Amino acid sequence: MTDTRGPQARTEYEGHANGPLPGERERPAQGQQPYHPPQAYPAPQRGSSGGAVRRPRTGARTTPRTRKARLRVAKADPWSVMKVSFLLSIALGICTVVAAAVLWMVMDAMGVFSTVGGTISEATGSNESNGFDLQSFLSLPRVLLFTSIIAVIDVVLATALATLGAFIYNLSAGFVGGIELTLAEDE
């Protein structure tokens, strides 16, 4: 038996009269391109470096938006504040000792101690050996010892005050909420 209804009738009989059923893809005929779903962003050109480049829509803002965040420092850990302040005050103490040594050497090279010592000797009238000798009193080891004592006291006091400040900040932040910061992201 032969079907005499032609090609149109044959497709209706198979259930494909008006194209594929819902949820079914139409198979490409030979010579046509395969089906590709629509993309949100165009694919990168071959040979270009980097990933997909976003292009702004027409009428869209072209300046970059900086993200901002409002944060609050609710608590400062006293142990970490003590460690950081201890290290910073040690660095400050070392800088103080080095600065005092350099200043003493510069002043000695300029002859400040001998000039001031001579002026003191003339003013007091003690040109003999029993008078006040400024150069021996302000010698480098004595100056460095005095500066080192001051630096050690500074280390202890700065560490204690910073730790106490962290405790006081935590108490006051409990009442008023702490310090609010606004951070912005750089582009």
Backbone bond lengths (Angstrom), bond angles and torsions (degrees), N, CA, C in turn:
res aa  C-N    CA-C-N  psi(-1)  N-CA   C-N-CA  omega(-1)  CA-C   N-CA-C  phi
1 M - - - 1.433 - - 1.519 108.89 -
2 T 1.298 117.45 139.55 1.459 124.13 -175.71 1.518 109.62 -115.65
3 D 1.380 113.57 143.76 1.470 119.98 178.62 1.516 107.68 -88.21
4 T 1.301 117.98 117.38 1.459 122.08 -177.33 1.516 112.47 -103.61
5 R 1.336 117.19 8.96 1.476 119.46 -176.53 1.521 113.00 -79.80
6 G 1.276 120.76 -16.09 1.464 123.65 177.98 1.527 111.66 91.15
7 P 1.342 115.90 -179.53 1.473 119.74 -175.80 1.523 113.48 -67.32
8 Q 1.336 119.46 -33.09 1.450 121.59 -179.08 1.511 110.29 -65.97
9 A 1.257 116.99 -43.86 1.449 120.24 -178.72 1.512 110.88 -68.93
10 R 1.282 117.70 -32.93 1.454 120.41 179.90 1.531 110.85 -65.36
11 T 1.332 119.91 -40.22 1.453 122.20 179.45 1.514 110.74 -70.05
12 E 1.333 118.43 -34.55 1.447 120.08 176.87 1.516 110.64 -66.22
13 Y 1.289 115.90 -37.76 1.445 120.55 179.52 1.533 110.98 -65.14
14 E 1.329 117.54 -35.67 1.460 121.36 -178.59 1.529 111.59 -81.41
15 G 1.302 120.38 -7.72 1.457 123.71 176.64 1.519 113.43 92.78
16 H 1.317 116.94 14.97 1.468 120.19 -177.86 1.509 110.75 -119.91
17 A 1.275 118.47 48.63 1.454 121.04 -175.76 1.516 111.84 -71.21
18 N 1.338 119.62 -44.22 1.465 121.98 -175.21 1.517 111.77 -112.30
19 G 1.272 120.44 36.56 1.457 123.06 179.00 1.514 110.40 100.83
20 P 1.318 116.10 -167.24 1.465 119.72 -176.19 1.517 111.70 -72.30
21 L 1.306 115.64 157.30 1.455 120.54 176.22 1.519 110.16 -68.94
22 P 1.343 119.46 161.28 1.467 120.78 179.30 1.526 110.67 -59.90
23 G 1.342 115.66 135.60 1.447 121.40 179.51 1.515 112.71 83.31
24 E 1.323 116.99 2.84 1.451 121.30 -178.84 1.515 108.21 -115.63
25 R 1.335 117.12 137.19 1.462 120.42 179.01 1.519 110.11 -88.17
26 E 1.303 113.30 147.42 1.445 118.34 176.36 1.514 108.03 -80.75
27 R 1.276 117.49 131.66 1.461 120.57 179.75 1.514 108.18 -74.43
28 P 1.360 115.58 133.01 1.461 116.85 -178.29 1.528 110.51 -70.66
29 A 1.307 114.12 140.19 1.462 119.26 174.15 1.512 108.40 -74.88
30 Q 1.285 116.58 162.68 1.462 119.18 -179.34 1.516 109.12 -64.15
31 G 1.358 115.42 137.66 1.456 120.97 -178.75 1.517 112.44 95.95
32 Q 1.348 119.23 -14.63 1.467 121.34 178.09 1.527 108.87 -95.24
33 Q 1.344 115.80 158.44 1.459 121.82 179.05 1.522 109.59 -79.60
34 P 1.346 118.37 151.33 1.470 119.88 176.58 1.524 110.62 -68.94
35 Y 1.308 115.40 158.40 1.462 121.48 -178.31 1.519 110.79 -72.49
36 H 1.346 117.49 132.69 1.468 123.43 174.56 1.512 107.73 -125.71
37 P 1.342 117.30 128.47 1.465 118.30 178.99 1.528 110.79 -67.57
38 P 1.329 118.66 154.76 1.474 120.46 -179.84 1.526 110.70 -65.34
39 Q 1.326 116.00 143.44 1.455 122.75 -178.80 1.523 109.49 -104.46
40 A 1.358 115.68 147.02 1.464 120.06 178.69 1.518 111.09 -71.29
41 Y 1.323 116.72 -36.90 1.460 121.92 179.95 1.515 107.69 -126.76
42 P 1.311 117.58 145.91 1.462 118.61 -179.45 1.525 110.35 -65.84
43 A 1.323 115.32 148.18 1.470 120.68 179.20 1.520 108.95 -68.88
44 P 1.362 117.98 147.36 1.460 119.91 179.78 1.520 111.13 -66.80
45 Q 1.302 115.26 147.91 1.451 120.82 178.79 1.516 109.32 -69.67
46 R 1.303 116.60 145.95 1.466 119.55 179.06 1.510 109.39 -69.34
47 G 1.333 114.99 138.47 1.460 120.30 -179.87 1.514 113.04 90.87
48 S 1.342 118.19 -8.74 1.462 119.65 178.35 1.518 108.96 -86.27
49 S 1.305 116.06 148.67 1.465 120.28 -179.84 1.510 109.33 -89.62
50 G 1.326 116.55 147.74 1.459 121.66 176.41 1.513 111.25 92.34
51 G 1.297 114.64 -178.10 1.451 121.21 -176.78 1.507 110.85 -90.50
52 A 1.296 115.52 -157.99 1.451 121.50 -179.12 1.517 109.33 -69.07
53 V 1.300 115.33 138.38 1.458 121.23 -179.26 1.512 108.04 -101.57
54 R 1.311 115.62 125.53 1.455 119.38 177.07 1.517 108.94 -81.41
55 R 1.292 114.62 132.12 1.455 118.82 177.13 1.519 107.31 -110.24
56 P 1.325 117.09 135.68 1.469 118.19 -177.92 1.519 111.13 -68.73
57 R 1.318 114.46 149.16 1.457 119.92 175.12 1.516 109.10 -70.13
58 T 1.277 116.59 159.83 1.461 119.32 177.38 1.514 108.70 -66.60
59 G 1.305 115.85 132.49 1.449 121.01 -178.06 1.513 113.01 85.28
60 A 1.324 118.02 -2.81 1.457 120.24 -179.59 1.523 109.68 -81.65
61 R 1.305 114.91 159.58 1.452 121.69 179.77 1.531 109.26 -71.07
62 T 1.348 118.05 131.14 1.463 120.49 -179.23 1.523 112.15 -98.40
63 T 1.325 118.95 -14.21 1.460 120.36 177.29 1.521 108.86 -79.93
64 P 1.336 117.17 138.39 1.477 118.86 -178.37 1.521 111.01 -69.67
65 R 1.314 115.74 143.90 1.460 121.07 177.57 1.512 108.58 -88.27
66 T 1.313 117.80 132.48 1.457 120.60 175.18 1.516 107.84 -92.61
67 R 1.319 114.72 131.23 1.454 119.52 178.35 1.516 108.67 -81.44
68 K 1.307 116.07 136.73 1.461 121.64 178.30 1.512 108.93 -122.69
69 A 1.326 115.15 144.94 1.459 120.41 178.42 1.518 108.37 -134.53
70 R 1.301 116.31 132.88 1.462 121.01 176.04 1.517 107.67 -98.29
71 L 1.331 115.13 118.34 1.460 121.01 -178.67 1.519 109.56 -120.65
72 R 1.316 114.82 160.14 1.452 120.54 -178.53 1.521 108.31 -128.41
73 V 1.341 116.30 130.04 1.459 120.77 175.10 1.525 106.26 -83.85
74 A 1.318 115.35 100.06 1.458 119.91 -174.06 1.521 112.31 -86.37
75 K 1.333 117.60 -29.43 1.459 120.02 -176.48 1.517 109.32 -152.85
76 A 1.310 116.01 140.49 1.465 122.86 173.16 1.525 106.99 -112.07
77 D 1.312 117.04 122.59 1.457 121.10 -178.48 1.529 109.01 -70.73
78 P 1.330 119.24 117.33 1.471 120.68 -177.03 1.530 113.27 -61.71
79 W 1.327 117.67 -33.13 1.469 119.86 179.78 1.530 110.79 -65.29
80 S 1.332 117.67 -44.67 1.465 119.75 179.18 1.525 111.09 -69.86
81 V 1.316 117.58 -35.21 1.469 120.23 176.52 1.526 110.02 -64.00
82 M 1.339 116.79 -39.97 1.458 120.07 179.25 1.525 110.91 -64.74
83 K 1.340 118.11 -43.21 1.457 120.77 -179.52 1.522 111.60 -63.56
84 V 1.328 115.91 -45.45 1.469 119.55 -178.25 1.523 110.90 -67.57
85 S 1.319 117.42 -42.89 1.471 119.12 -179.76 1.529 111.10 -67.71
86 F 1.322 117.76 -32.66 1.466 120.81 176.90 1.532 110.47 -63.79
87 L 1.335 116.62 -46.89 1.462 119.61 -180.00 1.531 111.64 -66.15
88 L 1.321 117.00 -40.83 1.463 119.36 179.23 1.517 112.25 -67.33
89 S 1.328 117.82 -37.24 1.463 119.50 179.44 1.529 110.97 -73.17
90 I 1.338 118.79 -30.54 1.465 119.97 173.17 1.525 109.94 -64.73
91 A 1.330 116.88 -43.44 1.465 120.07 177.72 1.530 110.88 -61.99
92 L 1.323 117.09 -40.37 1.463 120.72 177.81 1.528 111.09 -65.72
93 G 1.341 117.09 -38.31 1.461 120.46 177.86 1.521 112.31 -65.04
94 I 1.333 116.90 -41.33 1.471 120.11 177.56 1.528 110.26 -64.45
95 C 1.317 116.57 -41.83 1.475 119.87 177.65 1.521 110.88 -62.72
96 T 1.319 117.72 -36.61 1.470 120.89 179.47 1.531 110.81 -65.80
97 V 1.324 117.56 -43.75 1.472 120.95 -179.79 1.526 110.11 -65.06
98 V 1.318 117.47 -44.17 1.469 120.62 179.70 1.520 110.69 -64.95
99 A 1.322 117.61 -41.48 1.468 120.38 179.57 1.524 111.27 -65.02
100 A 1.333 117.29 -38.44 1.474 119.90 178.42 1.525 110.61 -66.05
101 A 1.327 117.79 -39.89 1.465 120.52 178.96 1.524 111.21 -65.60
102 V 1.322 117.04 -43.52 1.478 120.04 179.68 1.523 110.05 -65.72
103 L 1.319 117.83 -42.34 1.463 120.94 179.27 1.526 111.25 -63.33
104 W 1.344 116.79 -40.54 1.466 119.10 179.24 1.523 110.09 -64.52
105 M 1.339 118.44 -42.58 1.465 121.15 -179.87 1.520 111.93 -63.98
106 V 1.333 117.13 -39.67 1.461 120.29 179.13 1.532 110.29 -66.39
107 M 1.336 116.31 -43.27 1.467 119.25 -179.44 1.530 111.13 -67.47
108 D 1.340 117.29 -35.85 1.461 119.83 177.98 1.520 110.92 -68.54
109 A 1.346 116.88 -38.92 1.463 120.25 178.80 1.524 111.26 -67.18
110 M 1.309 118.55 -29.34 1.467 121.85 178.63 1.522 111.62 -81.26
111 G 1.315 117.99 -11.91 1.458 121.05 178.89 1.517 113.67 82.89
112 V 1.308 118.19 23.53 1.455 122.10 -177.62 1.528 110.33 -67.43
113 F 1.343 118.16 -43.11 1.462 120.74 -175.96 1.522 111.37 -66.89
114 S 1.326 117.76 -39.66 1.478 119.60 179.66 1.527 110.78 -69.87
115 T 1.318 117.78 -37.94 1.467 120.41 179.41 1.524 110.65 -67.53
116 V 1.336 117.47 -46.25 1.456 120.77 -179.81 1.535 109.74 -66.99
117 G 1.339 117.51 -38.85 1.471 120.64 177.41 1.515 111.82 -62.62
118 G 1.358 117.31 -40.43 1.467 120.63 176.85 1.515 111.70 -65.67
119 T 1.320 117.66 -37.87 1.465 121.54 178.27 1.523 110.65 -65.86
120 I 1.316 117.87 -40.36 1.468 121.44 178.67 1.521 110.23 -66.45
121 S 1.317 116.83 -39.98 1.479 120.13 179.41 1.527 110.96 -64.80
122 E 1.307 117.20 -39.76 1.467 120.26 178.91 1.528 110.84 -68.76
123 A 1.349 116.45 -39.20 1.458 119.93 -177.61 1.523 111.39 -68.63
124 T 1.311 117.99 -36.77 1.461 120.52 -178.72 1.521 112.36 -88.81
125 G 1.330 117.05 -13.82 1.454 120.51 179.70 1.516 112.90 73.73
126 S 1.298 118.30 23.80 1.456 120.41 -179.36 1.520 109.44 -112.18
127 N 1.315 116.30 82.46 1.452 121.51 178.34 1.527 111.24 -87.50
128 E 1.301 116.61 -4.88 1.454 118.85 179.40 1.520 110.67 -81.07
129 S 1.299 117.26 -176.13 1.467 122.63 -175.31 1.526 112.21 -76.53
130 N 1.322 119.70 -15.63 1.459 120.39 -177.64 1.531 113.09 -88.82
131 G 1.320 119.23 6.08 1.465 122.43 -179.89 1.528 111.66 -80.99
132 F 1.325 114.42 -178.83 1.466 121.67 -177.53 1.524 109.08 -81.24
133 D 1.333 116.91 126.95 1.458 122.11 -179.97 1.536 108.60 -109.06
134 L 1.328 116.05 105.70 1.457 121.42 -176.74 1.519 112.18 -68.34
135 Q 1.337 117.82 -36.43 1.460 120.29 -178.17 1.533 112.17 -65.45
136 S 1.306 117.62 -37.20 1.467 118.73 178.03 1.534 111.08 -76.28
137 F 1.338 116.74 -30.40 1.459 119.59 178.47 1.526 111.35 -71.63
138 L 1.333 117.97 -40.61 1.468 122.84 179.76 1.522 111.56 -101.74
139 S 1.314 117.15 46.90 1.464 120.20 176.80 1.532 109.57 -72.71
140 L 1.340 116.30 161.45 1.466 120.65 -177.10 1.530 112.95 -61.62
141 P 1.350 119.95 -44.45 1.468 117.71 178.97 1.529 113.20 -62.41
142 R 1.319 116.79 -36.54 1.460 119.57 179.95 1.527 111.12 -69.35
143 V 1.319 117.23 -38.91 1.466 121.57 178.67 1.527 110.24 -66.87
144 L 1.343 116.67 -42.76 1.461 119.64 179.79 1.528 111.94 -67.46
145 L 1.336 117.53 -35.16 1.468 120.60 177.03 1.532 110.35 -64.86
146 F 1.325 116.30 -45.53 1.463 120.56 178.90 1.534 111.17 -63.17
147 T 1.333 116.34 -42.07 1.469 120.44 179.29 1.531 111.02 -66.19
148 S 1.323 117.56 -37.59 1.467 120.88 178.97 1.526 111.15 -66.59
149 I 1.319 117.36 -38.79 1.466 120.34 177.21 1.530 110.20 -63.37
150 I 1.325 116.53 -43.07 1.465 121.06 178.14 1.536 110.13 -63.27
151 A 1.344 117.48 -39.53 1.468 121.17 -179.15 1.528 111.23 -66.67
152 V 1.342 117.80 -39.13 1.464 120.54 179.10 1.532 110.31 -66.81
153 I 1.318 116.49 -42.24 1.474 119.86 177.19 1.527 110.14 -62.67
154 D 1.330 116.22 -38.58 1.469 120.53 177.99 1.524 111.33 -64.23
155 V 1.325 118.47 -39.87 1.467 121.59 179.12 1.528 110.13 -61.91
156 V 1.318 116.32 -46.78 1.465 120.14 -178.24 1.529 110.95 -65.35
157 L 1.329 116.93 -46.59 1.468 120.18 -177.60 1.527 112.10 -67.59
158 A 1.330 117.77 -42.68 1.466 120.14 -178.36 1.525 110.85 -65.60
159 T 1.331 117.01 -39.93 1.467 119.97 178.57 1.525 110.85 -65.25
160 A 1.317 116.39 -44.70 1.465 119.93 -179.45 1.524 111.27 -65.63
161 L 1.322 117.56 -42.82 1.466 120.26 -178.76 1.525 111.90 -67.79
162 A 1.326 117.77 -37.52 1.466 119.90 178.90 1.528 110.79 -67.72
163 T 1.333 116.76 -39.80 1.469 119.76 178.48 1.525 110.69 -66.82
164 L 1.315 116.49 -42.37 1.461 120.33 176.12 1.527 110.72 -62.81
165 G 1.320 116.53 -38.31 1.461 120.61 177.04 1.523 112.15 -62.75
166 A 1.349 117.46 -35.99 1.463 120.66 177.51 1.531 110.71 -66.21
167 F 1.340 117.07 -40.64 1.462 119.99 177.02 1.529 110.91 -63.32
168 I 1.318 116.69 -45.12 1.469 120.61 179.91 1.530 110.72 -64.50
169 Y 1.341 117.46 -38.68 1.463 120.32 177.84 1.523 110.52 -63.10
170 N 1.326 117.06 -43.01 1.465 119.84 179.80 1.526 111.38 -61.96
171 L 1.326 117.05 -38.75 1.465 119.86 177.69 1.527 111.35 -65.90
172 S 1.326 116.54 -45.53 1.465 119.07 -178.41 1.524 111.59 -71.70
173 A 1.348 118.04 -31.30 1.463 120.19 177.84 1.526 110.56 -68.81
174 G 1.317 117.33 -27.55 1.459 119.87 175.28 1.514 111.93 -66.27
175 F 1.330 117.58 -30.44 1.466 121.07 179.76 1.524 112.98 -84.88
176 V 1.337 117.29 -45.28 1.458 120.31 -172.77 1.520 113.63 -107.05
177 G 1.313 118.71 -7.57 1.460 120.43 175.53 1.506 115.70 102.11
178 G 1.299 120.15 -12.48 1.460 121.52 177.88 1.510 112.91 99.01
179 I 1.308 114.99 -176.72 1.467 122.44 -179.11 1.517 108.58 -88.77
180 E 1.333 116.94 131.06 1.454 121.14 177.76 1.514 109.50 -96.39
181 L 1.328 115.41 132.73 1.451 122.20 179.13 1.519 108.75 -119.09
182 T 1.336 116.69 146.07 1.450 121.77 171.83 1.513 107.23 -113.88
183 L 1.328 117.07 116.62 1.452 122.56 -179.08 1.515 108.81 -105.79
184 A 1.342 116.76 138.18 1.452 121.97 178.93 1.524 108.60 -121.25
185 E 1.324 115.40 143.98 1.460 120.83 -179.08 1.514 109.04 -90.08
186 D 1.344 116.25 131.67 1.458 120.06 176.87 1.517 109.53 -80.22
187 E 1.306 115.54 144.92 1.470 119.98 177.86 1.498 109.23 -106.24
